[in-house]
Amino acid sequence: MIRSRIRSMSVAWLVAIGFGALSTASAWGQAAGVYVDSDGVLREKVREQSDATLHDQRRRARRPTSVGEAATPSALRKVSIVRLAAALSQVLSAGQPIPEEMRNLAGLHSIHYVFAYPESSDVVIAGPAEGWMTDEAGRVVGAKTGRPVILLDDLAVALRAFRPDSESPVVGCSFEPTADGLARVQDVVGQVKAVERDPNFMDGLIDRLRAAQGAHDIRVFGVPADTHLALVMVEADYRLKRIGIDLEPAPVPRFQSYLDFAVRGGGGGGDGDLFNRWWFVPQYEAIERSADGNAYRLKGQRLQILTEMDYLDATGQRTASGKVNRASLQYAEHFTKRYREIAAAVPVYAALENVVDLVLAASILQREDLPARIGADIDALVSPEHDFVERFEVPRQVEPSVNYRFKKRGVILSVGGGVVLNVNDALRNTAVPSDSERTLETTQQTSRPQSDRRWWWD
């Protein structure tokens, strides 16, 4: 029987975006690829084989549900936050249900611009839009592109997180392994002097590692954990780690996981007391700002993945090492480079881009004090007294994800994933190149609110 030593172990946990818990009956659980069981543990959904009835239900579910002008695709749909707040206030005051068109922000599925109009006391967000439908997973997505639309609830949550009277928060979540659990993992690894190159042996070892580590605690900060915005971040975190260690299929053709890079010689984490982590941060090609601070353009890709190794002592306490593992860095760079492809194939990553756009737009309003400076009334969206945001139960824990891959001279063991969002860093350097100034000004002028008082227009 061939034996080999444990080459390395890497642990990655989700760091800094938001996630909460929900029940299996919750709308979010039905609208994503994960669910929360009766013990509050986040788990992967198991897809069943489709029979004729299920196929028919899914086919009907994919029919577009948008009607009227909002169903028409638009390269640049404008949404007045002020007029939207006024229309929402009227609906809430009348005790009426919020219209689907308002819930789905008229099909807006990305934010490319933020405009302020002091002369009319208005603030406008603008981007591509189209009619929408509910896909088979329950997400509201564009009828043609399949990209998740931006939701009214998420806009309100972002604006409330960045109220003018509050400090600018870091919005995020973390999946936190316990120190005791990590110490027990070290004990298990220390007891294994040699590894049998046999799947049955490895399956037994993986079971021991999972049991030793125990469930990770889910922590949310910056936004309420029971909101859709937070839950989008959780699922994205959860999938990042599972894709990285081959517990989910590759999201796009020719995609390379962390284990792929480690097996090819990129290193598997180094010493046994070093653990990898990965996390998302905002990454825009540029955030252009007009000289008067009344126009912003958000360009390029929204997110990238970073990585670092943490030291782990005998008690399971983690300390940042400042070091980067080569295989982990290769995976982070590979995922970042192909993020747009991945977002087109896996809706939660497109939804995460929407979250970053919303958080950034809300931060711009706060940083420039736009509502107060131009007299824009958005109280119905910002004030918690207007209680229209749908709430979900909060996921409290997630089971550890563990996988392995045989190498020529050893075994790579991996435990986990990661994410972080801080839009303040992204906003530190904003300017408009001279050759883009006129284009931004022209777009702002042509996007001016219409006289008919509608809250959206093309």
Secondary structure as GFF3:
##gff-version 3
##sequence-region A 1 458
A	DSSP	beta_strand	3	4	.	.	.	ID=ss1
A	DSSP	beta_strand	6	12	.	.	.	ID=ss2
A	DSSP	alpha_helix	27	30	.	.	.	ID=ss3
A	DSSP	beta_strand	34	36	.	.	.	ID=ss4
A	DSSP	beta_strand	41	44	.	.	.	ID=ss5
A	DSSP	alpha_helix	52	61	.	.	.	ID=ss6
A	DSSP	three_ten_helix	68	71	.	.	.	ID=ss7
A	DSSP	beta_strand	74	80	.	.	.	ID=ss8
A	DSSP	alpha_helix	81	93	.	.	.	ID=ss9
A	DSSP	alpha_helix	100	103	.	.	.	ID=ss10
A	DSSP	three_ten_helix	105	107	.	.	.	ID=ss11
A	DSSP	beta_strand	113	117	.	.	.	ID=ss12
A	DSSP	three_ten_helix	118	120	.	.	.	ID=ss13
A	DSSP	beta_strand	122	129	.	.	.	ID=ss14
A	DSSP	beta_strand	132	134	.	.	.	ID=ss15
A	DSSP	beta_strand	140	142	.	.	.	ID=ss16
A	DSSP	alpha_helix	152	161	.	.	.	ID=ss17
A	DSSP	beta_strand	172	176	.	.	.	ID=ss18
A	DSSP	alpha_helix	179	191	.	.	.	ID=ss19
A	DSSP	beta_strand	195	196	.	.	.	ID=ss20
A	DSSP	alpha_helix	199	213	.	.	.	ID=ss21
A	DSSP	beta_strand	216	221	.	.	.	ID=ss22
A	DSSP	alpha_helix	228	244	.	.	.	ID=ss23
A	DSSP	alpha_helix	258	261	.	.	.	ID=ss24
A	DSSP	pi_helix	262	266	.	.	.	ID=ss25
A	DSSP	beta_strand	274	282	.	.	.	ID=ss26
A	DSSP	beta_strand	286	289	.	.	.	ID=ss27
A	DSSP	beta_strand	295	299	.	.	.	ID=ss28
A	DSSP	beta_strand	303	312	.	.	.	ID=ss29
A	DSSP	beta_strand	318	323	.	.	.	ID=ss30
A	DSSP	alpha_helix	326	337	.	.	.	ID=ss31
A	DSSP	alpha_helix	339	345	.	.	.	ID=ss32
A	DSSP	alpha_helix	347	367	.	.	.	ID=ss33
A	DSSP	alpha_helix	370	374	.	.	.	ID=ss34
A	DSSP	alpha_helix	379	382	.	.	.	ID=ss35
A	DSSP	beta_strand	397	398	.	.	.	ID=ss36
A	DSSP	beta_strand	402	407	.	.	.	ID=ss37
A	DSSP	beta_strand	410	416	.	.	.	ID=ss38
A	DSSP	alpha_helix	423	427	.	.	.	ID=ss39
A	DSSP	alpha_helix	434	446	.	.	.	ID=ss40
A	DSSP	beta_strand	456	457	.	.	.	ID=ss41
###
